[in-house]
Amino acid sequence: MNQKVLMVLKGFHELSTDEKVQLIAEINKYQQGSPSVRIGLESGFYESVRKSQAAVNFGPAPGSCPCCGR
């Protein structure tokens, strides 16, 4: 299995049941959407990530990232 897929799967396993349901619903919207729907979802996703990165603290912390393990 590809390393990127393994990292995403690891992060998926760290989610709560409700979070897994929400993620699967978003993936299904993307997979079943038309090209214009996909573009809209992608632009909304990137905007959300851009806004959230303003508050991300990458300083030293106990433990590691649940997604990538670093």
Gaussian input, Z-matrix of N, CA and C with variables (Angstrom, degrees):
# hf/3-21g

backbone

0 1
 N
 C     1     B1
 C     2     B2     1     A1
 N     3     B3     2     A2     1     D1
 C     4     B4     3     A3     2     D2
 C     5     B5     4     A4     3     D3
 N     6     B6     5     A5     4     D4
 C     7     B7     6     A6     5     D5
 C     8     B8     7     A7     6     D6
 N     9     B9     8     A8     7     D7
 C    10    B10     9     A9     8     D8
 C    11    B11    10    A10     9     D9
 N    12    B12    11    A11    10    D10
 C    13    B13    12    A12    11    D11
 C    14    B14    13    A13    12    D12
 N    15    B15    14    A14    13    D13
 C    16    B16    15    A15    14    D14
 C    17    B17    16    A16    15    D15
 N    18    B18    17    A17    16    D16
 C    19    B19    18    A18    17    D17
 C    20    B20    19    A19    18    D18
 N    21    B21    20    A20    19    D19
 C    22    B22    21    A21    20    D20
 C    23    B23    22    A22    21    D21
 N    24    B24    23    A23    22    D22
 C    25    B25    24    A24    23    D23
 C    26    B26    25    A25    24    D24
 N    27    B27    26    A26    25    D25
 C    28    B28    27    A27    26    D26
 C    29    B29    28    A28    27    D27
 N    30    B30    29    A29    28    D28
 C    31    B31    30    A30    29    D29
 C    32    B32    31    A31    30    D30
 N    33    B33    32    A32    31    D31
 C    34    B34    33    A33    32    D32
 C    35    B35    34    A34    33    D33
 N    36    B36    35    A35    34    D34
 C    37    B37    36    A36    35    D35
 C    38    B38    37    A37    36    D36
 N    39    B39    38    A38    37    D37
 C    40    B40    39    A39    38    D38
 C    41    B41    40    A40    39    D39
 N    42    B42    41    A41    40    D40
 C    43    B43    42    A42    41    D41
 C    44    B44    43    A43    42    D42
 N    45    B45    44    A44    43    D43
 C    46    B46    45    A45    44    D44
 C    47    B47    46    A46    45    D45
 N    48    B48    47    A47    46    D46
 C    49    B49    48    A48    47    D47
 C    50    B50    49    A49    48    D48
 N    51    B51    50    A50    49    D49
 C    52    B52    51    A51    50    D50
 C    53    B53    52    A52    51    D51
 N    54    B54    53    A53    52    D52
 C    55    B55    54    A54    53    D53
 C    56    B56    55    A55    54    D54
 N    57    B57    56    A56    55    D55
 C    58    B58    57    A57    56    D56
 C    59    B59    58    A58    57    D57
 N    60    B60    59    A59    58    D58
 C    61    B61    60    A60    59    D59
 C    62    B62    61    A61    60    D60
 N    63    B63    62    A62    61    D61
 C    64    B64    63    A63    62    D62
 C    65    B65    64    A64    63    D63
 N    66    B66    65    A65    64    D64
 C    67    B67    66    A66    65    D65
 C    68    B68    67    A67    66    D66
 N    69    B69    68    A68    67    D67
 C    70    B70    69    A69    68    D68
 C    71    B71    70    A70    69    D69
 N    72    B72    71    A71    70    D70
 C    73    B73    72    A72    71    D71
 C    74    B74    73    A73    72    D72
 N    75    B75    74    A74    73    D73
 C    76    B76    75    A75    74    D74
 C    77    B77    76    A76    75    D75
 N    78    B78    77    A77    76    D76
 C    79    B79    78    A78    77    D77
 C    80    B80    79    A79    78    D78
 N    81    B81    80    A80    79    D79
 C    82    B82    81    A81    80    D80
 C    83    B83    82    A82    81    D81
 N    84    B84    83    A83    82    D82
 C    85    B85    84    A84    83    D83
 C    86    B86    85    A85    84    D84
 N    87    B87    86    A86    85    D85
 C    88    B88    87    A87    86    D86
 C    89    B89    88    A88    87    D87
 N    90    B90    89    A89    88    D88
 C    91    B91    90    A90    89    D89
 C    92    B92    91    A91    90    D90
 N    93    B93    92    A92    91    D91
 C    94    B94    93    A93    92    D92
 C    95    B95    94    A94    93    D93
 N    96    B96    95    A95    94    D94
 C    97    B97    96    A96    95    D95
 C    98    B98    97    A97    96    D96
 N    99    B99    98    A98    97    D97
 C   100   B100    99    A99    98    D98
 C   101   B101   100   A100    99    D99
 N   102   B102   101   A101   100   D100
 C   103   B103   102   A102   101   D101
 C   104   B104   103   A103   102   D102
 N   105   B105   104   A104   103   D103
 C   106   B106   105   A105   104   D104
 C   107   B107   106   A106   105   D105
 N   108   B108   107   A107   106   D106
 C   109   B109   108   A108   107   D107
 C   110   B110   109   A109   108   D108
 N   111   B111   110   A110   109   D109
 C   112   B112   111   A111   110   D110
 C   113   B113   112   A112   111   D111
 N   114   B114   113   A113   112   D112
 C   115   B115   114   A114   113   D113
 C   116   B116   115   A115   114   D114
 N   117   B117   116   A116   115   D115
 C   118   B118   117   A117   116   D116
 C   119   B119   118   A118   117   D117
 N   120   B120   119   A119   118   D118
 C   121   B121   120   A120   119   D119
 C   122   B122   121   A121   120   D120
 N   123   B123   122   A122   121   D121
 C   124   B124   123   A123   122   D122
 C   125   B125   124   A124   123   D123
 N   126   B126   125   A125   124   D124
 C   127   B127   126   A126   125   D125
 C   128   B128   127   A127   126   D126
 N   129   B129   128   A128   127   D127
 C   130   B130   129   A129   128   D128
 C   131   B131   130   A130   129   D129
 N   132   B132   131   A131   130   D130
 C   133   B133   132   A132   131   D131
 C   134   B134   133   A133   132   D132
 N   135   B135   134   A134   133   D133
 C   136   B136   135   A135   134   D134
 C   137   B137   136   A136   135   D135
 N   138   B138   137   A137   136   D136
 C   139   B139   138   A138   137   D137
 C   140   B140   139   A139   138   D138
 N   141   B141   140   A140   139   D139
 C   142   B142   141   A141   140   D140
 C   143   B143   142   A142   141   D141
 N   144   B144   143   A143   142   D142
 C   145   B145   144   A144   143   D143
 C   146   B146   145   A145   144   D144
 N   147   B147   146   A146   145   D145
 C   148   B148   147   A147   146   D146
 C   149   B149   148   A148   147   D147
 N   150   B150   149   A149   148   D148
 C   151   B151   150   A150   149   D149
 C   152   B152   151   A151   150   D150
 N   153   B153   152   A152   151   D151
 C   154   B154   153   A153   152   D152
 C   155   B155   154   A154   153   D153
 N   156   B156   155   A155   154   D154
 C   157   B157   156   A156   155   D155
 C   158   B158   157   A157   156   D156
 N   159   B159   158   A158   157   D157
 C   160   B160   159   A159   158   D158
 C   161   B161   160   A160   159   D159
 N   162   B162   161   A161   160   D160
 C   163   B163   162   A162   161   D161
 C   164   B164   163   A163   162   D162
 N   165   B165   164   A164   163   D163
 C   166   B166   165   A165   164   D164
 C   167   B167   166   A166   165   D165
 N   168   B168   167   A167   166   D166
 C   169   B169   168   A168   167   D167
 C   170   B170   169   A169   168   D168
 N   171   B171   170   A170   169   D169
 C   172   B172   171   A171   170   D170
 C   173   B173   172   A172   171   D171
 N   174   B174   173   A173   172   D172
 C   175   B175   174   A174   173   D173
 C   176   B176   175   A175   174   D174
 N   177   B177   176   A176   175   D175
 C   178   B178   177   A177   176   D176
 C   179   B179   178   A178   177   D177
 N   180   B180   179   A179   178   D178
 C   181   B181   180   A180   179   D179
 C   182   B182   181   A181   180   D180
 N   183   B183   182   A182   181   D181
 C   184   B184   183   A183   182   D182
 C   185   B185   184   A184   183   D183
 N   186   B186   185   A185   184   D184
 C   187   B187   186   A186   185   D185
 C   188   B188   187   A187   186   D186
 N   189   B189   188   A188   187   D187
 C   190   B190   189   A189   188   D188
 C   191   B191   190   A190   189   D189
 N   192   B192   191   A191   190   D190
 C   193   B193   192   A192   191   D191
 C   194   B194   193   A193   192   D192
 N   195   B195   194   A194   193   D193
 C   196   B196   195   A195   194   D194
 C   197   B197   196   A196   195   D195
 N   198   B198   197   A197   196   D196
 C   199   B199   198   A198   197   D197
 C   200   B200   199   A199   198   D198
 N   201   B201   200   A200   199   D199
 C   202   B202   201   A201   200   D200
 C   203   B203   202   A202   201   D201
 N   204   B204   203   A203   202   D202
 C   205   B205   204   A204   203   D203
 C   206   B206   205   A205   204   D204
 N   207   B207   206   A206   205   D205
 C   208   B208   207   A207   206   D206
 C   209   B209   208   A208   207   D207

   B1=1.4529
   B2=1.5392
   B3=1.2961
   B4=1.4596
   B5=1.5342
   B6=1.3478
   B7=1.4641
   B8=1.5289
   B9=1.3422
   B10=1.4671
   B11=1.5236
   B12=1.3352
   B13=1.4713
   B14=1.5261
   B15=1.3222
   B16=1.4658
   B17=1.5248
   B18=1.3357
   B19=1.4606
   B20=1.5304
   B21=1.3248
   B22=1.4672
   B23=1.5224
   B24=1.3241
   B25=1.4614
   B26=1.5206
   B27=1.3261
   B28=1.4615
   B29=1.5259
   B30=1.3299
   B31=1.4593
   B32=1.5229
   B33=1.3271
   B34=1.4620
   B35=1.5233
   B36=1.3130
   B37=1.4640
   B38=1.5215
   B39=1.3234
   B40=1.4611
   B41=1.5390
   B42=1.3375
   B43=1.4658
   B44=1.5201
   B45=1.3299
   B46=1.4627
   B47=1.5302
   B48=1.3091
   B49=1.4655
   B50=1.5234
   B51=1.3334
   B52=1.4667
   B53=1.5267
   B54=1.3198
   B55=1.4619
   B56=1.5320
   B57=1.3179
   B58=1.4682
   B59=1.5238
   B60=1.3271
   B61=1.4688
   B62=1.5233
   B63=1.3289
   B64=1.4674
   B65=1.5290
   B66=1.3294
   B67=1.4589
   B68=1.5205
   B69=1.3165
   B70=1.4669
   B71=1.5238
   B72=1.3318
   B73=1.4727
   B74=1.5254
   B75=1.3296
   B76=1.4660
   B77=1.5294
   B78=1.3154
   B79=1.4689
   B80=1.5271
   B81=1.3259
   B82=1.4679
   B83=1.5242
   B84=1.3441
   B85=1.4691
   B86=1.5187
   B87=1.3144
   B88=1.4594
   B89=1.5251
   B90=1.3151
   B91=1.4679
   B92=1.5247
   B93=1.3187
   B94=1.4646
   B95=1.5256
   B96=1.3188
   B97=1.4552
   B98=1.5180
   B99=1.3079
   B100=1.4653
   B101=1.5290
   B102=1.3200
   B103=1.4724
   B104=1.5288
   B105=1.3291
   B106=1.4678
   B107=1.5256
   B108=1.3296
   B109=1.4630
   B110=1.5304
   B111=1.3283
   B112=1.4694
   B113=1.5264
   B114=1.3238
   B115=1.4631
   B116=1.5245
   B117=1.3204
   B118=1.4622
   B119=1.5170
   B120=1.3300
   B121=1.4587
   B122=1.5249
   B123=1.3293
   B124=1.4706
   B125=1.5171
   B126=1.3306
   B127=1.4662
   B128=1.5256
   B129=1.3235
   B130=1.4654
   B131=1.5084
   B132=1.3287
   B133=1.4642
   B134=1.5196
   B135=1.3286
   B136=1.4642
   B137=1.5241
   B138=1.3128
   B139=1.4651
   B140=1.5284
   B141=1.3299
   B142=1.4658
   B143=1.5203
   B144=1.3239
   B145=1.4639
   B146=1.5211
   B147=1.3287
   B148=1.4586
   B149=1.5293
   B150=1.3285
   B151=1.4617
   B152=1.5224
   B153=1.3164
   B154=1.4608
   B155=1.5165
   B156=1.3178
   B157=1.4610
   B158=1.5153
   B159=1.3066
   B160=1.4509
   B161=1.5253
   B162=1.3378
   B163=1.4575
   B164=1.5271
   B165=1.3167
   B166=1.4572
   B167=1.5144
   B168=1.3380
   B169=1.4502
   B170=1.5177
   B171=1.3337
   B172=1.4486
   B173=1.5263
   B174=1.3219
   B175=1.4559
   B176=1.5205
   B177=1.3267
   B178=1.4647
   B179=1.5235
   B180=1.3019
   B181=1.4562
   B182=1.5208
   B183=1.3162
   B184=1.4677
   B185=1.5222
   B186=1.3099
   B187=1.4473
   B188=1.5077
   B189=1.3217
   B190=1.4584
   B191=1.5106
   B192=1.3293
   B193=1.4568
   B194=1.5219
   B195=1.3392
   B196=1.4681
   B197=1.5201
   B198=1.3331
   B199=1.4530
   B200=1.5261
   B201=1.3292
   B202=1.4612
   B203=1.5143
   B204=1.3364
   B205=1.4533
   B206=1.5166
   B207=1.3180
   B208=1.4719
   B209=1.5034
   A1=108.18
   A2=116.46
   A3=125.17
   A4=110.61
   A5=117.32
   A6=122.61
   A7=112.32
   A8=117.27
   A9=120.39
   A10=110.58
   A11=115.80
   A12=120.41
   A13=109.62
   A14=116.94
   A15=120.50
   A16=111.39
   A17=117.29
   A18=120.45
   A19=111.25
   A20=115.96
   A21=120.02
   A22=109.99
   A23=117.15
   A24=121.37
   A25=111.08
   A26=116.64
   A27=120.56
   A28=109.70
   A29=116.81
   A30=120.52
   A31=111.85
   A32=116.80
   A33=121.51
   A34=110.82
   A35=116.51
   A36=120.48
   A37=112.33
   A38=117.51
   A39=121.98
   A40=112.22
   A41=117.70
   A42=121.14
   A43=111.40
   A44=115.18
   A45=120.21
   A46=108.54
   A47=117.16
   A48=120.98
   A49=110.92
   A50=117.26
   A51=120.66
   A52=111.69
   A53=116.41
   A54=120.54
   A55=110.70
   A56=117.20
   A57=120.75
   A58=110.64
   A59=116.87
   A60=121.17
   A61=110.04
   A62=116.54
   A63=121.24
   A64=110.62
   A65=117.75
   A66=121.49
   A67=111.29
   A68=116.99
   A69=121.00
   A70=110.64
   A71=117.14
   A72=120.52
   A73=110.32
   A74=117.60
   A75=121.00
   A76=111.18
   A77=117.15
   A78=120.63
   A79=109.93
   A80=117.07
   A81=120.32
   A82=111.53
   A83=117.14
   A84=120.21
   A85=110.21
   A86=115.91
   A87=120.85
   A88=110.73
   A89=117.28
   A90=121.58
   A91=112.56
   A92=117.15
   A93=121.42
   A94=112.54
   A95=117.59
   A96=121.09
   A97=113.01
   A98=114.05
   A99=120.87
   A100=108.02
   A101=117.60
   A102=119.21
   A103=113.37
   A104=117.83
   A105=119.17
   A106=111.47
   A107=117.26
   A108=120.82
   A109=109.37
   A110=116.51
   A111=120.43
   A112=111.29
   A113=116.69
   A114=120.43
   A115=109.80
   A116=117.02
   A117=121.02
   A118=112.12
   A119=116.41
   A120=120.39
   A121=111.01
   A122=116.72
   A123=120.45
   A124=111.10
   A125=117.06
   A126=118.77
   A127=110.22
   A128=117.71
   A129=120.77
   A130=111.71
   A131=116.43
   A132=121.56
   A133=110.30
   A134=116.63
   A135=119.94
   A136=111.29
   A137=117.44
   A138=120.65
   A139=109.69
   A140=117.48
   A141=121.16
   A142=111.25
   A143=116.79
   A144=120.74
   A145=109.74
   A146=117.06
   A147=120.55
   A148=110.31
   A149=116.88
   A150=120.73
   A151=111.25
   A152=117.24
   A153=120.16
   A154=112.03
   A155=118.36
   A156=120.55
   A157=112.02
   A158=117.63
   A159=120.09
   A160=110.40
   A161=117.52
   A162=121.36
   A163=112.91
   A164=118.58
   A165=120.84
   A166=109.91
   A167=115.52
   A168=121.20
   A169=108.33
   A170=116.89
   A171=121.14
   A172=111.74
   A173=116.69
   A174=121.14
   A175=111.37
   A176=116.29
   A177=120.04
   A178=110.58
   A179=115.46
   A180=121.18
   A181=108.46
   A182=116.94
   A183=118.54
   A184=110.38
   A185=117.02
   A186=120.37
   A187=111.38
   A188=114.95
   A189=120.41
   A190=109.73
   A191=115.16
   A192=121.77
   A193=108.98
   A194=118.71
   A195=120.17
   A196=113.30
   A197=116.52
   A198=120.04
   A199=111.75
   A200=116.66
   A201=119.27
   A202=113.60
   A203=117.61
   A204=120.94
   A205=114.78
   A206=118.43
   A207=121.00
   A208=111.96
   D1=141.85
   D2=179.13
   D3=-59.72
   D4=142.98
   D5=-179.76
   D6=-59.39
   D7=-38.78
   D8=179.63
   D9=-64.17
   D10=-41.55
   D11=179.26
   D12=-64.38
   D13=-41.54
   D14=178.97
   D15=-62.52
   D16=-39.91
   D17=178.91
   D18=-64.31
   D19=-42.57
   D20=179.40
   D21=-66.46
   D22=-41.39
   D23=178.85
   D24=-62.45
   D25=-40.43
   D26=177.43
   D27=-61.19
   D28=-45.35
   D29=177.58
   D30=-62.96
   D31=-38.78
   D32=178.55
   D33=-60.77
   D34=-42.85
   D35=-179.66
   D36=-65.88
   D37=-23.31
   D38=179.36
   D39=-79.72
   D40=-14.08
   D41=-178.38
   D42=-74.95
   D43=154.28
   D44=171.61
   D45=-73.34
   D46=169.25
   D47=179.62
   D48=-59.85
   D49=-43.64
   D50=179.15
   D51=-62.80
   D52=-40.09
   D53=179.23
   D54=-67.12
   D55=-37.30
   D56=177.33
   D57=-63.59
   D58=-42.59
   D59=178.77
   D60=-61.86
   D61=-43.64
   D62=179.90
   D63=-63.77
   D64=-44.00
   D65=179.45
   D66=-62.90
   D67=-44.91
   D68=-179.94
   D69=-62.46
   D70=-39.15
   D71=178.03
   D72=-62.62
   D73=-41.92
   D74=179.04
   D75=-66.49
   D76=-41.13
   D77=178.00
   D78=-63.14
   D79=-42.37
   D80=178.85
   D81=-63.26
   D82=-40.71
   D83=176.69
   D84=-58.50
   D85=-43.36
   D86=-179.29
   D87=-67.35
   D88=-49.57
   D89=-176.52
   D90=-63.12
   D91=-36.08
   D92=-175.57
   D93=-93.63
   D94=-3.98
   D95=-175.97
   D96=-82.83
   D97=158.57
   D98=174.93
   D99=-73.03
   D100=167.97
   D101=177.60
   D102=-53.85
   D103=-38.59
   D104=179.86
   D105=-68.99
   D106=-35.81
   D107=176.70
   D108=-65.87
   D109=-42.58
   D110=179.12
   D111=-61.10
   D112=-43.21
   D113=179.75
   D114=-62.72
   D115=-41.59
   D116=178.42
   D117=-63.07
   D118=-43.32
   D119=178.57
   D120=-65.29
   D121=-41.68
   D122=179.66
   D123=-64.11
   D124=-44.76
   D125=-178.36
   D126=-66.91
   D127=-36.97
   D128=176.03
   D129=-65.40
   D130=-38.71
   D131=178.43
   D132=-63.99
   D133=-49.42
   D134=-177.81
   D135=-64.10
   D136=-35.05
   D137=177.77
   D138=-66.37
   D139=-42.32
   D140=178.01
   D141=-62.67
   D142=-42.53
   D143=179.11
   D144=-64.60
   D145=-43.46
   D146=-179.08
   D147=-59.73
   D148=-44.22
   D149=-179.91
   D150=-66.96
   D151=-40.12
   D152=-177.06
   D153=-71.95
   D154=-26.94
   D155=-178.37
   D156=-69.75
   D157=-19.39
   D158=178.81
   D159=-66.12
   D160=-25.17
   D161=-176.84
   D162=-107.09
   D163=4.67
   D164=-178.18
   D165=-79.82
   D166=130.93
   D167=177.30
   D168=-107.89
   D169=114.97
   D170=-178.88
   D171=-97.26
   D172=18.43
   D173=-179.48
   D174=-69.54
   D175=172.93
   D176=-179.79
   D177=-58.36
   D178=137.55
   D179=179.79
   D180=-149.41
   D181=153.49
   D182=177.29
   D183=-69.58
   D184=149.54
   D185=178.68
   D186=81.21
   D187=-159.46
   D188=-178.66
   D189=-145.17
   D190=172.48
   D191=178.97
   D192=-65.25
   D193=128.35
   D194=179.43
   D195=-67.56
   D196=-18.65
   D197=-177.93
   D198=-86.31
   D199=-51.85
   D200=-174.18
   D201=-106.36
   D202=-12.76
   D203=178.61
   D204=82.54
   D205=1.51
   D206=-179.03
   D207=-84.99

